[in-house]
């Protein structure tokens, strides 16, 4: 049996190595490729994708999984071998249940939909995008039916991004979260406290922003011998192996937080990726437990650390050094209030910690209705604007800053948005557990001693890779089930201090 498992591993390593080569091409496309490279790159990437798909769905892989299954389970459900096969089998079943014609059709439709979305967003022209979205909703329904015939489609799609999660568990969590935020949003809107972010606006040299971004992620524990930070149109994280993790950030000359917090966020994803044990290299266990857990790592560093009072104390002298003269009159408390300014906004990615999850609640409501057919695509903009009015009291002036702002639905990813909120909730639970273990966490942050925080995450989360389902991983790390209460507590305590209610 050892031999068969070794054979399976050899096959997987080769598939993963080719997948990694494809990721290099994708990274290059977004970071350094000249525009003229696009057509050739598309051909190289789709050729590689076909080879990878062929290897991943080879019937021999299925046969080896079947033959080694009982042998691996006998080693215990937490054993490397059992976990390895569990994750591999899930991926293999998914890949082989989707007919290759369907995959090709859906991917071509998604490319067309993304191009249509880009143009529609530029011109704020929803009707030109609507037929594409209609198609992508249909593809999602069919995809769910192929993957799990007869099962509720949303559960099947959600499971692609958040293994083990069901709508019946998700809906009450998001509901409790939204109910918790409503009184906070109201109190903030009625508060007369002076909270200004003017100190973060102005003219910030972009080279200096990037130098600061490198310094910040290095201090947090990002290892530049095993990674790089570059600039791209939208910040993202990718990896080619456990010792080559790439992050990107962006800069806005007149708004400093864009660069700082994108860097902290992507660094959180990278630290998770860098923290997997070396033995997970090119195995199915290397990728992390799911998107929600991944987002919990990025949000932990971005918000729970990066927007905390002690972090602002630590950050301020660094801002003064990188931007001479700019922060001479700003104190740490003013900086803390500035990076936590809250209010209703149209754009999800610019939303503060209080309102962010309301943007997700809206998308969850609309995508479930699109999928079950109770909402027609043509009525989506109206439903969007009604939701914005209800949740935020504001209505976007056009569809570009409303229903057309996100790329996700055009890519054909329905069931993805909730993982952002799940990440916030898990980050709050981890934050509570870490503080209980480390009573002087604020002191550590204020002194820039981040290693104990990273060490805690390494031990509780990172070393496990994809070994456990997200819910099991959280239970092992915190002793608790998934719960919205810690996030609600955290927000109430923090924001009542800032806005005085
Ligand atoms: Mg993220």
Boltz pocket constraint, residues with backbone or C-beta under 6 A from the ligand:
constraints:
  - pocket:
      binder: B
      contacts: [[A, 265], [A, 269], [A, 294], [A, 295], [A, 298]]
      max_distance: 6.0
